[in-house]
Amino acid sequence: MSSYMPYIWIGIAVVMAVIEASTVQLVSVWFVIGALCAALASIFTDNIVIQTVVFVAVSLVALVITRPLVQKFKKNNKKTNTNADRVIGETGVMLSDISEIDDIARVKVRGEVWSAKTDNPPLEKGDRVRVLAIEGVKLIVEKTD
């Protein structure tokens, strides 16, 4: 039997675990399990083909078994709206001008002053605007009648 193969498979498992730990999504945890099982198989057989088949088969089985659990977890991570979302669709008044698409101005909506930008300049001080969206801490606005 080849005495170094278990170490190679364990090394692969460690690399996959490091990759998994460095991401925020599940990407390689199944390969960690497969590599550990292949390391165990390498203790009993020198045949690389058998070890590779064990690695691939266990990785696929782990993926198939855990996929429903992952999907269930992803469904529970729904976006939580904040109170800031309440200004979407509201009207406000421009407190400064926007002459170009990259300009940022101030707008007052529901008594609060926000930074704002638009895709349809120009907007002038005193114009009435409708809030289309929030992008970061800036309102995306358009002129209303």
C-alpha positions in Angstrom: 0.0 0.0 0.0 1.1 3.5 -0.7 1.7 5.3 2.6 1.5 8.9 1.3 -2.0 8.8 -0.3 -3.9 9.4 2.9 -1.9 12.6 3.4 -2.6 13.8 -0.1 -6.4 13.3 0.4 -6.2 14.9 3.8 -4.3 17.8 2.2 -7.1 18.1 -0.4 -9.7 18.1 2.4 -7.8 20.9 4.2 -7.5 23.0 1.0 -11.3 22.6 0.4 -12.0 23.5 4.0 -9.9 26.6 3.7 -11.8 27.6 0.5 -15.1 26.9 2.3 -14.1 29.0 5.3 -13.1 31.9 3.0 -16.4 32.2 1.3 -19.9 33.2 2.6 -21.6 30.5 0.6 -21.4 26.7 0.6 -19.1 25.9 -2.2 -16.7 23.1 -1.2 -17.9 21.4 2.0 -19.0 18.4 0.0 -15.5 17.9 -1.3 -14.1 18.0 2.2 -16.3 15.1 3.1 -15.4 13.2 -0.2 -11.7 13.8 0.4 -11.8 12.5 3.9 -13.6 9.3 2.7 -11.1 8.9 -0.1 -8.3 9.2 2.5 -10.0 6.4 4.5 -10.3 4.3 1.3 -6.6 4.9 0.6 -5.7 3.1 3.8 -7.3 -0.1 2.4 -6.4 0.1 -1.3 -3.6 1.5 -3.4 -5.8 1.8 -6.4 -6.1 5.5 -7.3 -9.2 4.9 -9.5 -11.1 3.4 -6.5 -10.0 6.3 -4.3 -11.1 8.8 -6.9 -14.5 7.1 -7.4 -15.0 7.2 -3.6 -14.1 10.9 -3.6 -16.5 11.7 -6.4 -19.3 9.4 -5.2 -19.3 10.6 -1.6 -19.0 14.3 -2.7 -22.1 13.8 -5.0 -24.1 12.0 -2.3 -23.3 14.6 0.2 -24.4 17.3 -2.2 -27.6 15.6 -3.0 -28.4 14.9 0.7 -27.6 18.4 1.9 -29.1 20.4 -1.1 -32.7 20.5 0.3 -31.3 21.7 3.7 -29.4 24.5 2.0 -32.4 25.5 -0.1 -34.5 25.6 3.1 -31.9 27.8 4.8 -31.7 30.2 1.8 -35.5 30.6 1.8 -35.4 31.7 5.4 -32.9 34.5 4.6 -35.4 36.8 3.2 -34.7 40.5 2.8 -35.9 42.5 5.8 -37.3 45.9 4.9 -36.2 48.9 7.0 -38.2 52.0 7.9 -36.3 53.8 5.2 -38.2 51.9 2.6 -41.4 53.7 3.5 -40.2 56.8 1.5 -40.3 54.9 -1.8 -43.2 56.2 -3.8 -43.5 59.4 -1.7 -43.1 62.9 -3.0 -40.6 65.5 -1.9 -39.2 68.8 -2.7 -35.7 69.5 -4.1 -33.5 71.6 -1.8 -30.7 72.0 -4.3 -30.2 71.6 -8.1 -29.1 68.6 -10.1 -27.8 69.6 -13.5 -25.9 66.4 -14.6 -26.6 62.7 -14.1 -23.7 62.3 -11.7 -24.7 65.2 -9.4 -26.0 64.6 -5.9 -28.4 67.0 -4.4 -30.6 67.3 -1.3 -34.3 66.5 -1.2 -36.8 66.8 1.7 -39.2 63.9 1.9 -41.7 63.4 4.9 -39.8 66.0 6.8 -36.4 64.4 6.4 -33.5 65.6 4.3 -31.9 63.0 2.1 -29.1 62.9 -0.5 -30.6 62.3 -3.9 -29.7 61.6 -7.5 -31.7 61.2 -10.7 -31.4 59.5 -14.1 -33.3 62.4 -15.7 -31.6 65.7 -15.0 -32.0 68.6 -14.7 -33.9 69.1 -11.4 -34.1 72.5 -9.8 -34.5 73.7 -6.3 -38.2 73.7 -5.4 -39.2 71.0 -8.0 -41.5 68.3 -6.7 -40.1 64.8 -7.1 -41.2 61.2 -6.5 -38.9 58.7 -4.8 -38.3 55.7 -7.1 -35.8 53.7 -5.0 -33.1 53.9 -2.4 -29.5 53.1 -3.4 -27.3 53.0 -0.4 -28.1 56.2 1.5 -29.3 58.1 -1.6 -32.8 58.4 -2.9 -33.3 57.9 -6.6 -35.9 60.5 -7.7 -37.8 61.8 -10.7 -39.6 65.0 -11.4 -43.4 65.0 -10.9 -46.1 67.4 -12.0 
